[in-house]
């Protein structure tokens, strides 16, 4: 049987489904969770070792208000709707969401008409409570902002969330409601059957479904081509980003944007849900969907841009460099039922603000299925709530003491940089983590300044114990990234 990310689900022998979702990022898991409300048999297939290892792993975690999208665009409408939905979704799933607000900053009076145009377009999309703030307001509310800043568009409904934990919690709740999740399950062939259903051949086994929802991110065009749809082209847009030390947590109070360009929202200063500010991204097309390299040129470009807004940022503040790839299919999202191949729904080109829009995208997909005649009967026993996961780094000391008194393993600190306990790591494994990166994305262990120099061996030991696997079978992010070549006992023979 297929490898599932979440233990304890009784897998049925027949791989016959109403819905097959391809892609286990935030969009695929949001769709799976929404469809789990109904009496449907749904499978989610992910080619990586764990969910959120594709485009979603490099997401900055911004919940956009809808200020930088054309008012007649699909992404603009879904962004504003998603911004509203994310609040109740976060409460239901126990995911930490913070409404920080955003500022789009200008430095010259002649830029003011452009800022007013952004405000007017956002108001057409019904983005609430927008206002232009002046130099005096900025000096009071953003003390580290350059005194050269002239004004800004303030959007208070912007916020931050953990894109990884949102993805995992969506999937966990979907599984509780009957969805089957398969990881290490690469789609290799799609065959259209005479009864209009699909036969999906994967690296694990064969699945048959009435509908396919293609949420495969960078590889959505390849999945689409397997189904006989050749007009979808995905281009990878690379963005280099840099994470600052947690000591800089209060560097800014809002998410700071410069004035956007025709091709990019610009290089930002981002508050994150985990405390570490982030700067970036750059934006450049690359022909390589695996190119995650960073460059000296990218670093210079990012630092020059953010220092214009906050001059005190230094290169020494950076603790991690990384690049992410965004799937571009043109100027707008592509969400459509393919008339050429009935039953095949493309959800493609979901770049920024895809994280924000994901719950609204899920509703749109649901409505497409309903309009095609799929019977959507609600479950009486749908479980919409999940208990919030314990993260010591987000708790006040009084709460931490109570947690440790109930379970002493939460007092055994494994990652000193991010204050992550063995209790949290073992819980992450029980919830589906199988790799070092899976542990990092769920708990932040290894995400601090020492990059796991102190905690990696402890984490490997816990993974070995919880998964009952030899340490040589443990990986950073799946097959081909093994951490230990051979165990000491074998080396000594």
C-alpha positions as CSV (number, residue, x, y, z in Angstrom):
1,X,0.0,0.0,0.0
2,X,1.0,3.6,-0.4
3,X,3.1,5.5,2.1
4,X,0.9,7.9,4.0
5,X,2.0,11.0,5.9
6,X,-0.4,10.4,8.7
7,X,-0.6,7.1,10.7
8,X,-3.8,5.4,11.9
9,X,-6.0,5.8,8.8
10,X,-7.6,2.5,7.7
11,X,-6.8,2.4,4.1
12,X,-9.3,0.6,1.8
13,X,-8.0,-2.0,-0.6
14,X,-9.7,-0.6,-3.7
15,X,-8.0,2.6,-5.0
16,X,-11.3,4.0,-6.4
17,X,-11.9,7.6,-5.6
18,X,-14.3,10.4,-6.3
19,X,-11.5,13.0,-6.2
20,X,-7.7,12.6,-6.8
21,X,-5.7,15.8,-5.8
22,X,-2.2,16.0,-7.2
23,X,0.1,18.2,-5.1
24,X,0.5,18.4,-1.4
25,X,1.2,22.1,-0.9
26,X,-1.0,24.7,0.8
27,X,-3.4,24.7,-2.1
28,X,-3.8,21.0,-2.5
29,X,-4.3,20.5,1.3
30,X,-6.8,23.4,1.5
31,X,-8.8,21.8,-1.3
32,X,-8.6,18.4,0.4
33,X,-9.8,19.8,3.7
34,X,-12.7,21.6,2.1
35,X,-13.8,18.5,0.2
36,X,-13.5,16.4,3.4
37,X,-16.7,18.1,4.5
38,X,-18.6,16.0,2.0
39,X,-19.4,12.3,1.5
40,X,-16.6,11.8,-1.0
41,X,-13.6,9.5,-1.3
42,X,-10.6,11.7,-1.8
43,X,-6.9,10.9,-2.2
44,X,-4.1,13.5,-2.1
45,X,-0.8,12.5,-3.9
46,X,2.5,14.2,-3.2
47,X,5.7,13.3,-5.0
48,X,8.0,14.5,-2.2
49,X,8.8,12.6,1.0
50,X,6.5,15.0,3.0
51,X,3.9,17.7,2.3
52,X,4.9,21.3,1.9
53,X,8.3,20.3,0.4
54,X,7.6,22.0,-3.0
55,X,6.6,25.6,-3.6
56,X,5.0,26.0,-0.1
57,X,8.3,25.4,1.7
58,X,9.7,28.7,0.4
59,X,6.6,30.8,1.1
60,X,7.2,34.0,3.2
61,X,4.0,33.4,5.2
62,X,2.4,36.8,4.4
63,X,-1.4,37.0,4.4
64,X,-1.9,39.8,1.9
65,X,-4.8,42.2,2.2
66,X,-5.3,42.6,-1.6
67,X,-3.6,45.9,-2.2
68,X,-1.3,45.0,-5.2
69,X,-3.6,43.1,-7.5
70,X,-5.6,44.4,-10.5
71,X,-9.2,44.9,-9.4
72,X,-10.5,42.8,-12.3
73,X,-8.2,39.8,-11.6
74,X,-9.0,36.4,-10.2
75,X,-6.1,36.6,-7.9
76,X,-7.3,39.9,-6.5
77,X,-10.8,38.7,-5.8
78,X,-9.5,35.4,-4.2
79,X,-6.9,37.2,-2.2
80,X,-9.4,39.5,-0.5
81,X,-11.8,36.6,0.1
82,X,-9.0,34.4,1.4
83,X,-7.8,37.1,3.8
84,X,-11.2,37.1,5.4
85,X,-11.4,33.3,5.5
86,X,-8.0,32.7,6.9
87,X,-9.0,34.1,10.3
88,X,-11.7,31.5,11.0
89,X,-9.6,28.7,9.4
90,X,-6.7,29.5,11.7
91,X,-8.9,29.4,14.8
92,X,-10.4,26.1,13.7
93,X,-7.0,24.5,13.1
94,X,-5.2,26.0,16.0
95,X,-2.7,27.8,13.7
96,X,-1.1,31.0,15.0
97,X,-2.2,34.0,12.9
98,X,-1.2,37.6,13.6
99,X,-2.7,40.7,11.9
100,X,0.4,42.9,11.6
101,X,-0.7,45.2,8.8
102,X,1.4,46.3,5.9
103,X,2.9,49.6,4.7
104,X,3.7,50.4,1.0
105,X,6.3,53.1,1.5
106,X,7.2,56.0,-0.8
107,X,10.1,58.4,-0.5
108,X,9.1,61.2,-2.9
109,X,6.0,63.4,-3.3
110,X,5.9,62.6,-7.0
111,X,5.2,58.9,-6.1
112,X,2.0,59.8,-4.3
113,X,-0.3,59.5,-7.3
114,X,0.9,55.9,-7.8
115,X,0.1,55.2,-4.1
116,X,-3.3,56.7,-4.5
117,X,-4.0,54.6,-7.5
118,X,-3.0,51.4,-5.5
119,X,-5.5,52.5,-2.8
120,X,-8.3,53.1,-5.3
121,X,-7.8,49.7,-7.0
122,X,-7.7,48.0,-3.6
123,X,-10.9,49.7,-2.6
124,X,-12.5,48.4,-5.8
125,X,-11.7,44.9,-4.4
126,X,-13.2,46.0,-1.1
127,X,-10.0,45.9,0.9
128,X,-11.1,47.5,4.2
129,X,-9.7,50.3,6.4
130,X,-7.1,51.6,3.9
131,X,-5.5,54.9,4.6
132,X,-2.5,57.1,3.5
133,X,-0.2,57.8,6.5
134,X,2.3,60.6,6.6
135,X,5.8,61.0,7.8
136,X,4.7,61.8,11.4
137,X,2.6,58.6,11.6
138,X,5.5,56.6,10.2
139,X,8.0,58.1,12.7
140,X,5.7,57.1,15.6
141,X,4.7,53.6,14.4
142,X,7.9,52.5,12.6
143,X,10.8,54.1,14.5
144,X,13.5,52.2,12.5
145,X,12.1,53.3,9.2
146,X,14.3,55.7,7.3
147,X,13.5,59.4,8.0
148,X,13.5,59.9,4.2
149,X,10.2,58.0,3.9
150,X,7.5,60.5,2.7
151,X,4.3,58.5,3.2
152,X,2.8,55.0,3.0
153,X,-0.4,53.2,2.1
154,X,-1.5,51.4,5.3
155,X,-3.4,48.2,5.0
156,X,-4.2,46.9,8.6
157,X,-5.7,43.5,7.5
158,X,-2.3,42.1,6.3
159,X,-0.9,39.4,8.5
160,X,1.5,36.6,9.0
161,X,1.1,32.8,9.4
162,X,3.4,29.8,9.2
163,X,2.9,28.4,5.7
164,X,4.3,25.0,6.7
165,X,2.2,24.5,9.8
166,X,-0.9,25.7,8.0
167,X,-0.3,23.1,5.3
168,X,0.3,20.3,7.8
169,X,-2.7,21.2,9.9
170,X,-5.0,21.4,6.9
171,X,-3.8,17.9,5.9
172,X,-4.1,16.5,9.4
173,X,-7.7,17.8,9.7
174,X,-8.5,16.4,6.2
175,X,-7.2,13.0,7.2
176,X,-9.3,13.1,10.3
177,X,-12.3,13.6,8.1
178,X,-11.4,10.7,5.7
179,X,-9.0,12.0,3.1
180,X,-6.1,9.6,2.3
181,X,-2.7,11.2,1.9
182,X,0.1,9.6,0.0
183,X,3.7,10.9,0.0
184,X,6.7,9.7,-2.1
185,X,4.0,9.1,-4.7
186,X,5.1,10.6,-8.0
187,X,2.5,10.7,-10.8
188,X,3.9,9.0,-13.9
189,X,1.0,8.5,-16.3
190,X,-2.7,9.5,-16.6
191,X,-5.0,7.4,-18.7
192,X,-8.5,8.5,-19.6
193,X,-11.0,5.7,-19.3
194,X,-14.2,5.1,-21.4
195,X,-16.5,6.0,-18.5
196,X,-14.8,9.5,-18.2
197,X,-12.9,8.5,-15.1
198,X,-9.1,8.6,-14.8
199,X,-6.5,6.0,-14.1
200,X,-3.4,7.6,-12.4
201,X,-0.2,5.5,-12.4
202,X,2.3,6.5,-9.8
203,X,5.6,5.4,-8.4
204,X,3.7,3.5,-5.8
205,X,0.5,2.1,-7.2
206,X,-2.5,2.8,-9.5
207,X,-5.4,5.1,-8.5
208,X,-8.7,5.5,-10.3
209,X,-10.9,8.6,-9.8
210,X,-13.8,10.5,-11.3
211,X,-12.1,13.9,-11.0
212,X,-8.5,15.0,-11.0
213,X,-7.6,18.3,-9.3
214,X,-4.1,19.4,-10.5
215,X,-2.4,21.5,-7.8
216,X,1.1,20.4,-8.7
217,X,2.7,23.8,-8.5
218,X,5.8,24.1,-10.6
219,X,5.0,20.8,-12.3
220,X,1.3,21.5,-13.0
221,X,2.0,21.8,-16.7
222,X,3.6,18.4,-16.8
223,X,0.6,16.8,-15.1
224,X,-1.7,18.7,-17.4
225,X,0.1,17.4,-20.4
226,X,-0.3,13.8,-19.2
227,X,-4.0,14.4,-19.3
228,X,-3.8,15.7,-22.9
229,X,-3.9,19.4,-22.2
230,X,-0.9,21.1,-23.8
231,X,-1.7,24.9,-23.6
232,X,-0.6,25.3,-20.0
233,X,3.0,26.5,-19.6
234,X,4.6,27.0,-16.1
235,X,7.7,29.2,-15.8
236,X,9.7,29.2,-12.6
237,X,10.4,32.6,-11.1
238,X,13.2,32.5,-8.6
239,X,13.2,34.7,-5.5
240,X,16.2,34.9,-3.2
241,X,15.4,35.6,0.5
242,X,17.4,36.1,3.6
243,X,16.4,35.3,7.2
244,X,17.7,37.6,10.0
245,X,18.6,36.7,13.6
246,X,15.7,36.4,16.1
247,X,17.4,39.2,18.0
248,X,16.0,41.5,15.2
249,X,12.4,40.4,15.9
250,X,11.2,43.9,16.6
251,X,13.1,45.5,13.7
252,X,9.8,46.5,12.1
253,X,6.2,46.5,13.4
254,X,4.5,46.0,10.0
255,X,5.3,44.2,6.7
256,X,7.2,46.8,4.7
257,X,6.8,47.1,0.9
258,X,8.4,49.5,-1.5
259,X,6.3,50.8,-4.5
260,X,5.7,47.7,-6.7
261,X,7.0,47.4,-10.2
262,X,5.1,46.0,-13.2
263,X,6.6,42.6,-12.6
264,X,7.2,42.4,-8.9
265,X,5.8,43.5,-5.5
266,X,9.4,44.5,-4.8
267,X,11.9,43.5,-2.1
268,X,10.3,43.5,1.3
269,X,11.0,43.5,5.0
270,X,8.8,40.8,6.4
271,X,7.7,40.0,9.9
272,X,7.3,36.3,10.3
273,X,5.2,34.1,12.5
274,X,8.3,32.6,14.0
275,X,10.0,35.9,15.0
276,X,12.9,36.1,12.6
277,X,12.5,39.0,10.1
278,X,13.0,38.1,6.5
279,X,14.2,40.3,3.6
280,X,13.6,39.7,-0.1
281,X,12.7,38.3,-2.5
282,X,14.4,39.0,-5.8
283,X,12.4,38.0,-8.8
284,X,13.8,36.5,-12.0
285,X,12.7,33.9,-14.4
286,X,14.8,30.7,-14.6
287,X,14.5,27.8,-17.0
288,X,15.4,25.3,-14.3
289,X,12.6,24.2,-12.0
290,X,15.3,22.8,-9.6
291,X,17.5,26.0,-9.4
292,X,17.4,27.0,-5.7
293,X,20.8,28.7,-5.7
294,X,21.5,32.0,-4.1
295,X,24.0,34.5,-5.5
296,X,26.2,37.4,-4.3
297,X,24.4,39.6,-6.7
298,X,21.0,38.7,-5.2
299,X,22.3,39.5,-1.7
300,X,23.6,42.9,-2.8
301,X,20.3,43.7,-4.5
302,X,18.3,42.8,-1.5
303,X,20.4,44.6,1.0
304,X,20.5,47.8,-1.1
305,X,16.7,47.8,-1.4
306,X,15.8,47.1,2.2
307,X,18.4,49.5,3.6
308,X,16.6,52.2,1.7
309,X,13.7,51.5,4.0
310,X,15.5,50.5,7.2
311,X,19.2,51.7,7.1
312,X,20.3,49.7,10.1
313,X,20.0,46.3,8.5
314,X,23.5,44.6,8.3
315,X,24.7,41.6,6.4
316,X,25.9,40.2,9.8
317,X,22.2,40.0,10.8
318,X,21.6,37.3,8.3
319,X,21.5,33.7,9.6
320,X,20.2,31.9,6.5
321,X,20.2,32.3,2.7
322,X,17.6,30.5,0.6
323,X,15.8,30.7,-2.7
324,X,12.2,29.7,-3.7
325,X,10.6,29.1,-7.0
326,X,7.2,30.4,-7.9
327,X,5.0,28.8,-10.6
328,X,4.1,31.5,-13.1
329,X,1.5,30.8,-15.8
330,X,1.0,34.4,-16.8
331,X,-0.5,37.4,-15.0
332,X,-3.3,35.6,-13.2
333,X,-4.2,32.3,-11.6
334,X,-5.5,29.6,-13.8
335,X,-8.4,27.7,-12.1
336,X,-10.6,26.0,-14.7
337,X,-12.5,22.8,-15.5
338,X,-10.9,21.6,-18.8
339,X,-13.7,21.2,-21.4
340,X,-11.3,19.2,-23.5
341,X,-10.9,16.7,-20.7
342,X,-14.0,16.7,-18.6
343,X,-13.3,15.9,-15.0
344,X,-9.8,17.5,-15.0
345,X,-9.5,20.7,-13.1
346,X,-6.4,22.8,-13.4
347,X,-5.4,24.9,-10.4
348,X,-2.2,26.4,-11.8
349,X,0.1,29.4,-11.7
350,X,-0.7,29.9,-8.1
351,X,2.1,32.3,-7.1
352,X,1.7,35.2,-4.7
353,X,-0.8,35.7,-3.2
354,X,-1.5,32.0,-3.4
355,X,-1.1,31.3,0.3
356,X,-3.7,34.0,1.2
357,X,-6.0,32.8,-1.5
358,X,-5.8,29.1,-0.7
359,X,-9.0,28.8,1.3
360,X,-10.9,30.8,-1.4
361,X,-9.4,28.7,-4.1
362,X,-10.7,25.6,-2.3
363,X,-14.2,27.0,-2.3
364,X,-13.9,27.8,-6.0
365,X,-12.8,24.3,-6.8
366,X,-15.7,22.9,-4.7
367,X,-18.1,25.1,-6.8
368,X,-16.6,23.9,-10.1
369,X,-17.2,20.3,-9.0
370,X,-20.8,21.1,-8.0
371,X,-21.5,22.9,-11.3
372,X,-20.3,19.8,-13.2
373,X,-22.9,17.7,-11.3
374,X,-20.9,16.1,-8.5
375,X,-23.2,15.4,-5.6
376,X,-21.9,17.2,-2.5
377,X,-23.7,15.7,0.5
378,X,-22.4,17.2,3.8
379,X,-21.2,14.9,6.5
380,X,-23.0,15.1,9.8
381,X,-19.8,14.2,11.7
382,X,-17.4,16.6,10.0
383,X,-14.6,17.6,12.5
384,X,-13.7,21.2,11.8
385,X,-11.5,21.7,14.9
386,X,-8.1,20.4,15.8
387,X,-6.3,20.9,19.0
388,X,-3.5,23.5,18.7
389,X,0.0,22.0,18.6
390,X,2.3,23.0,21.5
391,X,5.2,25.2,20.5
392,X,7.2,26.4,23.5
393,X,8.7,29.3,21.7
394,X,5.3,30.9,21.4
395,X,4.1,30.4,25.0
396,X,4.5,32.6,28.0
397,X,6.6,31.2,30.8
398,X,3.6,30.5,33.0
399,X,2.1,28.3,30.3
400,X,5.4,26.5,29.7
401,X,5.6,25.5,33.3
402,X,2.1,23.9,33.1
403,X,3.0,22.1,29.9
404,X,6.1,20.6,31.5
405,X,4.3,19.6,34.7
406,X,1.9,17.5,32.5
407,X,4.7,16.0,30.4
408,X,8.4,16.4,31.5
409,X,9.6,15.7,27.9
410,X,8.6,19.3,27.1
411,X,11.3,20.4,29.6
412,X,14.0,18.4,27.7
413,X,15.3,21.1,25.3
414,X,16.8,19.7,22.1
415,X,17.1,22.8,20.0
416,X,18.6,25.7,22.1
417,X,18.4,28.4,19.4
418,X,14.6,28.0,19.0
419,X,13.7,26.4,22.4
420,X,12.3,23.2,21.0
421,X,11.8,20.2,23.3
422,X,12.0,16.4,22.7
423,X,8.2,16.4,23.5
424,X,7.5,18.6,20.5
425,X,9.8,16.6,18.2
426,X,8.2,13.3,19.2
427,X,4.7,14.8,18.7
428,X,5.8,16.0,15.2
429,X,6.8,12.4,14.3
430,X,3.5,11.1,15.5
431,X,1.8,13.7,13.3
432,X,3.7,12.6,10.2
433,X,7.2,14.0,10.2
434,X,9.7,11.5,8.7
435,X,12.7,13.7,7.8
436,X,14.9,16.4,9.4
437,X,13.3,19.0,7.2
438,X,9.8,17.7,8.2
439,X,10.8,18.2,11.9
440,X,12.2,21.7,11.1
441,X,9.1,22.9,9.3
442,X,6.8,21.6,12.0
443,X,8.8,22.6,15.1
444,X,11.6,25.1,14.0
445,X,14.3,22.8,15.5
446,X,17.5,23.4,13.3
447,X,16.1,26.7,12.1
448,X,18.2,28.9,14.4
449,X,21.7,30.5,14.0
450,X,23.6,27.2,14.5
451,X,21.5,25.5,11.7
452,X,21.2,22.2,13.7
453,X,24.8,22.1,14.8
454,X,23.7,21.4,18.3
455,X,20.5,19.5,17.9
456,X,20.7,17.3,14.7
457,X,22.2,14.2,16.4
458,X,19.4,14.3,19.1
459,X,16.7,14.7,16.4
460,X,18.2,11.7,14.5
461,X,18.1,9.6,17.7
462,X,14.4,10.6,18.3
463,X,13.5,9.8,14.7
464,X,15.3,6.4,14.9
465,X,13.4,5.6,18.1
466,X,10.0,6.8,17.0
467,X,10.1,5.3,13.4
468,X,12.0,2.2,14.4
469,X,14.4,2.7,11.5
470,X,18.2,2.4,11.3
471,X,19.9,5.8,11.3
472,X,21.2,5.1,7.8
473,X,17.6,5.2,6.5
474,X,17.0,8.7,7.9
475,X,17.1,11.6,5.5
476,X,17.2,15.4,5.4
477,X,14.3,15.6,2.9
478,X,13.7,12.2,1.3
479,X,15.6,9.6,-0.7
480,X,19.0,10.8,-1.9
481,X,19.6,13.0,1.2
482,X,20.6,10.4,3.7
483,X,22.5,12.0,6.6
484,X,24.5,9.0,7.9
485,X,26.2,6.6,5.5
486,X,26.9,3.9,8.0
487,X,26.4,3.3,11.7
488,X,29.4,3.2,14.1
489,X,28.9,-0.6,14.8
490,X,29.2,-1.4,11.1
491,X,32.1,1.0,10.6
492,X,34.1,-0.8,13.4
493,X,33.7,-4.3,11.9
